[in-house]
Amino acid sequence: MGSFGMMLSRRTLGTETPVMTQIRKLMAELTNPMSLAQGVVHWQPPKKALDKVKDIVWDPIVSSYGPDEGLPELRLALQSKLREENKLTKSAVMVTAGANQAFVNLVLALCDPGDSVVMFQPYYFNAYMAFQMTGVTNIIVGPPHPETLYPDADWLERTLSESKPTPKVVSIVNPGNPSGTYVPEPLLKRISKICKDAGCWLIVDNTYEYFMYDGLKHCCVEGDHIVNVFSFSKTYGMMGWRLGYIAYSERLDGFAAELLKIQDNIPICASIISQRLALYALEEGAEWVRERVKGLVKNREIVKEALEPLGKENVKGGEGAIYLWAKLPEEHRDDFKVVRWLAHRHGVVVIPGSASGGPGHVRVSFGGLEEEEMRAAAERLRKGLEELVQRGMVE
């Protein structure tokens, strides 16, 4: 690092390196790698929606700025969706450039440097980084239930009552990234009440709201202390279009004004053409998404089979989202080393659990490949794990 490197921000220097940039660098070292790493889906946005976007690409409005908080017609459509699907009847909306940007907006609006916040292991790595880079250095990481990986509400209640000052924010992801589990409605309501009684905010990331399996149901909670985050990336296959939104209580005085300050200084507004695509995608409805999610059940089973060398008891998740969370053998707890070995020797890439506060684990995504490619990637993974268990990381 040159002399000017000593003048870089302590906030960013103290922030974890994004795990996906490390994974992309790893994949660049390989020939024909297959990725079970990044949280993506294999489908594109609805064809009808894309066709409509093609028709407006030359409209000057698409190349202009829009309202910071989002196009009025999209926000109205989202409020209707929130009422009908999520039972959030008293929520206002801000449209953002993806759910990650929504989360950063909220951290900037709710937290000050030095505040304490609560997350649960295994946590979403980008949320952890958002706290770090905004100066929130006291990140209290709570334990999951050892069998279900659900957040431990008893621990949360004790922590919020005993910590002085009270943590400013509790953050959960439902369904879970990277855990692949979900938060049942009674537990979510209890967590909400614990936060309300303690006087702290609850941020719930609902990015994978439609990604539920085996008859399980996703639910939301609403209140003046709750902020919900949603995304179009996974639902409608709009990863590269970067569109998400924040739902917050319409009764909160001044909250929207503070969000607007932040929004205007980061993206100004989400991309206009992305917002139009989102509006057209909503016309296709939730069933369009659910039909594609049904197709992921086969992928999940294919990947589960590939993880069997680790022992079925060591594989969690698959209830929601697009992830399985697997524990590595005790003698191979260096998960980054295992990930690099699997990549170079077997040509398959997964995410190291240490990035989510879960050393000795890996996160495996079953959303990004269609069935035939998923089988090929899973076969590489199975062979790699069999070799790892039986012979170790041989070269």
C-alpha positions in Angstrom: 0.0 0.0 0.0 1.4 3.4 -1.0 1.6 6.3 1.3 -1.8 7.6 0.4 -3.2 4.1 1.4 -2.7 5.2 5.0 -5.3 7.9 4.4 -8.1 5.5 3.4 -11.3 5.3 5.5 -11.1 3.2 8.7 -14.7 2.2 8.0 -14.0 0.6 4.7 -10.6 -0.8 5.8 -12.4 -2.5 8.6 -15.1 -3.9 6.3 -15.0 -7.5 5.1 -14.0 -8.1 1.5 -17.1 -9.2 -0.4 -17.1 -12.9 -0.6 -18.6 -12.9 -4.1 -15.6 -10.8 -5.4 -13.3 -13.5 -4.0 -15.4 -16.2 -5.7 -15.3 -14.4 -9.0 -11.6 -14.1 -8.8 -11.4 -17.9 -7.9 -13.6 -18.8 -10.9 -11.3 -16.7 -13.2 -8.5 -19.1 -12.3 -10.5 -22.1 -13.6 -11.4 -23.7 -16.9 -15.1 -24.4 -17.3 -16.1 -24.0 -13.6 -19.7 -24.7 -12.5 -21.1 -22.4 -9.9 -23.4 -23.3 -7.0 -22.2 -20.2 -5.3 -24.0 -16.9 -6.1 -27.6 -16.5 -5.1 -29.2 -16.2 -8.5 -32.1 -17.8 -10.4 -31.9 -19.4 -13.8 -34.9 -17.6 -15.3 -35.2 -14.2 -17.0 -38.0 -11.6 -16.4 -41.4 -12.4 -18.0 -41.2 -12.2 -21.8 -44.3 -10.0 -22.0 -42.6 -7.5 -19.6 -39.4 -7.5 -21.5 -41.3 -7.0 -24.8 -43.0 -3.9 -23.3 -39.7 -2.5 -22.1 -38.3 -2.8 -25.7 -41.2 -0.6 -26.8 -40.2 2.2 -24.5 -36.5 2.2 -24.7 -36.4 5.3 -27.0 -38.8 7.2 -24.7 -36.8 10.2 -23.4 -38.4 9.7 -20.0 -36.5 6.4 -19.6 -33.2 8.3 -19.8 -34.2 11.0 -17.3 -34.3 11.2 -13.5 -37.5 10.2 -11.8 -38.9 10.8 -8.3 -36.4 9.7 -5.7 -38.9 7.5 -3.9 -39.9 5.7 -7.1 -42.4 6.1 -10.0 -45.9 6.8 -8.5 -47.6 4.0 -10.5 -45.0 1.4 -9.4 -45.4 2.5 -5.8 -49.2 2.2 -6.0 -48.8 -1.2 -7.5 -46.4 -2.3 -4.8 -48.7 -1.0 -2.0 -51.5 -3.0 -3.5 -49.3 -6.1 -3.6 -48.3 -5.5 0.0 -51.9 -5.3 1.1 -53.1 -8.3 -0.8 -50.2 -10.7 -0.5 -48.2 -9.7 2.5 -51.1 -8.3 4.7 -49.1 -5.1 5.2 -52.0 -2.6 5.1 -50.4 0.5 6.6 -47.1 0.6 4.8 -45.5 3.3 2.6 -43.0 2.4 -0.1 -39.6 3.6 -1.3 -38.2 2.0 -4.5 -34.4 1.3 -4.4 -31.6 0.0 -6.6 -31.9 -3.5 -5.2 -32.5 -4.9 -1.8 -28.8 -4.3 -0.8 -29.2 -0.6 -1.4 -32.5 -0.7 0.5 -30.6 -2.1 3.5 -27.8 0.4 3.3 -30.4 3.2 3.2 -32.0 1.8 6.4 -28.7 1.5 8.2 -27.8 5.1 7.4 -31.3 6.2 8.5 -31.5 4.3 11.7 -28.0 3.8 13.1 -25.1 6.1 14.2 -21.5 5.1 14.4 -20.9 3.2 17.6 -24.4 1.9 17.9 -24.9 -1.8 18.6 -27.1 -4.1 16.4 -28.1 -7.7 16.4 -27.9 -10.3 13.7 -28.2 -14.1 13.8 -25.7 -16.7 12.7 -25.5 -17.6 9.9 -26.0 -14.0 8.7 -26.3 -12.5 5.3 -22.7 -11.3 4.5 -23.8 -8.1 2.7 -25.9 -6.9 5.6 -23.0 -7.5 8.0 -20.8 -5.4 5.7 -23.4 -2.7 5.5 -23.1 -2.3 9.3 -19.3 -2.3 9.2 -18.9 0.3 6.5 -21.3 2.7 8.1 -19.4 2.7 11.4 -21.6 0.2 13.3 -18.8 -1.7 14.9 -20.7 -3.5 17.8 -22.4 -6.2 15.8 -23.9 -8.7 18.3 -24.3 -12.1 16.6 -26.9 -14.4 18.1 -27.1 -18.2 18.0 -29.5 -20.1 15.9 -31.3 -23.2 17.1 -28.9 -26.1 16.6 -31.4 -28.2 14.7 -33.6 -25.7 12.9 -31.3 -22.7 12.5 -34.2 -20.5 13.6 -33.3 -17.3 15.5 -33.1 -17.9 19.2 -35.8 -15.6 20.6 -35.0 -16.4 24.3 -31.4 -15.3 23.7 -32.7 -12.2 21.9 -35.0 -11.2 24.8 -32.1 -11.6 27.3 -29.7 -9.7 25.1 -32.0 -6.7 24.5 -32.9 -6.5 28.2 -29.3 -6.8 29.4 -27.4 -4.7 26.9 -26.9 -1.1 27.8 -27.6 0.9 25.7 -30.2 -1.2 24.0 -29.1 -2.3 20.5 -30.6 0.0 17.8 -31.6 -2.6 15.2 -32.3 -6.3 15.0 -31.9 -7.8 11.5 -33.3 -11.1 10.2 -33.7 -12.6 6.7 -36.9 -14.6 6.1 -36.6 -17.1 4.4 -32.9 -17.3 5.4 -29.8 -16.4 3.4 -27.6 -18.4 3.8 -29.4 -20.9 6.0 -32.2 -21.8 3.6 -34.6 -22.0 6.6 -37.5 -19.7 7.4 -39.0 -18.0 10.4 -42.4 -19.5 11.4 -45.1 -16.9 12.0 -45.4 -17.4 15.8 -41.6 -16.9 16.1 -41.6 -13.9 13.8 -44.4 -12.3 15.9 -42.5 -13.0 19.1 -39.3 -11.5 17.8 -41.4 -8.4 16.7 -42.9 -8.0 20.2 -39.4 -8.5 21.9 -38.1 -5.7 19.7 -41.1 -3.4 20.3 -40.9 -3.9 24.1 -37.2 -3.2 24.1 -37.6 -0.1 21.9 -35.4 -1.2 18.9 -36.0 -1.4 15.2 -36.6 -4.7 13.4 -35.5 -5.0 9.8 -36.9 -8.0 8.0 -35.4 -8.9 4.6 -38.1 -10.7 2.6 -36.1 -11.1 -0.6 -37.1 -14.8 -1.0 -40.7 -14.3 0.0 -42.0 -16.6 -2.8 -39.3 -19.3 -2.3 -41.1 -21.6 0.1 -41.4 -25.4 -0.2 -43.3 -28.4 1.1 -46.4 -26.4 1.9 -44.6 -23.9 4.2 -45.9 -20.3 4.1 -44.0 -17.0 4.3 -45.5 -14.2 6.4 -44.7 -10.6 7.2 -45.2 -8.5 10.3 -46.1 -4.8 10.4 -45.6 -2.1 13.0 -44.1 1.3 13.7 -40.8 -0.3 14.7 -40.7 -2.7 11.7 -39.1 -2.1 8.3 -39.6 -4.7 5.6 -37.2 -5.1 2.6 -38.2 -6.8 -0.7 -36.5 -7.5 -4.0 -37.3 -8.1 -7.7 -33.9 -9.8 -8.3 -34.8 -13.4 -7.5 -38.6 -13.3 -7.9 -38.7 -12.0 -11.4 -35.2 -12.9 -12.5 -34.1 -9.2 -12.4 -30.7 -9.6 -10.8 -28.9 -7.2 -13.2 -31.8 -4.7 -13.3 -31.2 -3.9 -9.6 -34.6 -3.2 -8.1 -35.9 -3.5 -4.6 -38.1 -1.6 -2.2 -38.6 -0.7 1.4 -42.0 -1.0 3.2 -42.3 1.1 6.3 -45.1 2.3 8.5 -47.0 5.3 7.0 -47.5 6.6 10.6 -43.7 7.3 11.1 -43.3 11.1 11.2 -40.2 12.3 9.3 -39.0 8.8 8.3 -39.6 9.3 4.6 -37.8 12.6 4.6 -34.7 11.0 6.1 -34.8 8.2 3.6 -35.1 10.8 0.8 -31.9 12.5 1.9 -30.0 9.2 1.6 -31.7 8.1 -1.6 -30.9 11.4 -3.3 -27.2 11.1 -2.5 -26.7 7.5 -3.6 -28.7 6.6 -6.7 -31.1 9.7 -6.8 -33.6 7.1 -8.1 -33.7 3.6 -9.2 -33.2 3.1 -13.0 -36.4 4.2 -14.7 -36.4 1.4 -17.2 -35.9 -1.1 -14.4 -38.9 0.4 -12.6 -41.0 0.1 -15.7 -39.9 -3.6 -16.1 -40.9 -4.2 -12.5 -44.3 -2.7 -13.1 -44.9 -4.9 -16.1 -43.6 -7.9 -14.3 -46.1 -7.3 -11.5 -48.8 -7.6 -14.1 -47.8 -11.3 -14.5 -48.5 -11.8 -10.8 -47.1 -14.0 -8.1 -48.2 -17.2 -9.8 -45.7 -16.6 -12.5 -43.0 -16.7 -9.8 -44.4 -19.6 -7.9 -44.6 -21.8 -11.0 -40.8 -21.3 -11.5 -40.1 -21.8 -7.8 -41.9 -25.2 -8.1 -39.3 -26.2 -10.6 -36.5 -25.7 -8.0 -37.7 -28.5 -5.8 -36.0 -31.0 -8.2 -32.8 -29.0 -8.0 -33.0 -29.0 -4.3 -33.2 -32.8 -4.1 -30.4 -33.1 -6.6 -28.1 -31.0 -4.5 -29.2 -32.7 -1.3 -28.1 -36.0 -2.7 -24.7 -34.5 -3.7 -24.2 -33.4 -0.1 -25.0 -36.9 1.4 -21.2 -37.7 1.8 -21.2 -35.2 4.6 -24.1 -37.0 6.4 -27.7 -36.1 6.2 -27.7 -34.8 9.8 -25.1 -32.2 8.7 -27.2 -30.6 5.9 -29.8 -28.0 6.9 -32.1 -25.6 5.0 -34.1 -26.2 1.9 -37.3 -25.0 3.6 -37.1 -21.6 1.8 -34.9 -19.4 -0.4 -32.5 -21.3 -2.7 -29.8 -22.6 -0.3 -28.6 -25.6 1.6 -26.3 -25.1 4.6 -23.8 -27.9 5.1 -21.4 -28.7 7.9 -17.9 -29.9 6.8 -16.0 -32.7 8.6 -14.3 -31.5 11.8 -10.8 -32.1 10.3 -11.7 -29.7 7.4 -13.1 -26.7 9.2 -11.1 -24.3 7.1 -14.0 -23.7 4.7 -12.2 -21.2 2.5 -9.5 -23.8 1.9 -12.1 -26.5 1.1 -13.9 -24.1 -1.3 -10.6 -23.4 -3.2 -9.8 -27.1 -3.3 -13.3 -28.1 -4.6 -12.9 -25.4 -7.2 -9.5 -26.3 -8.5 -9.7 -30.1 -8.2 -13.4 -30.7 -9.0 -14.5 -27.6 -10.9 -17.4 -26.7 -8.7 -17.7 -23.5 -6.6 -19.7 -22.9 -3.4 -19.6 -20.2 -0.7 -17.5 -20.6 2.5 -19.6 -20.4 5.6 -17.1 -18.1 7.3 -18.4 -15.3 5.2 -21.7 -15.6 7.1 -20.2 -16.2 10.6 -20.4 -20.0 10.2 -16.9 -21.4 9.9 -16.7 -25.0 9.0 -19.7 -24.8 6.7 -20.6 -24.1 3.1 -23.6 -22.5 1.5 -24.8 -24.2 -1.7 -27.3 -22.6 -4.1 -29.7 -24.6 -6.1 -31.3 -21.7 -7.9 -28.9 -20.7 -10.7 -28.9 -23.7 -13.1 -31.5 -25.6 -15.0 -32.0 -29.3 -14.1 -29.5 -30.8 -16.6 -26.7 -28.4 -15.6 -27.6 -28.8 -12.0 -27.1 -32.5 -12.2 -23.6 -32.0 -13.8 -22.6 -29.5 -11.1 -24.0 -31.6 -8.3 -22.1 -34.7 -9.6 -18.9 -32.7 -9.4 -19.8 -31.6 -5.8 -20.6 -35.2 -4.8 -17.4 -36.6 -6.1 -15.4 -33.8 -4.4 -17.1 -34.4 -1.0 -16.7 -38.1 -1.3 -13.0 -37.6 -1.8 -12.8 -35.0 1.0 -14.4 -37.4 3.5 -12.5 -40.5 2.4 -9.1 -39.2 1.5 -8.9 -35.5 2.4 -7.8 -32.7 0.2 -5.5 -34.6 -2.1 -3.8 -32.8 -4.9 
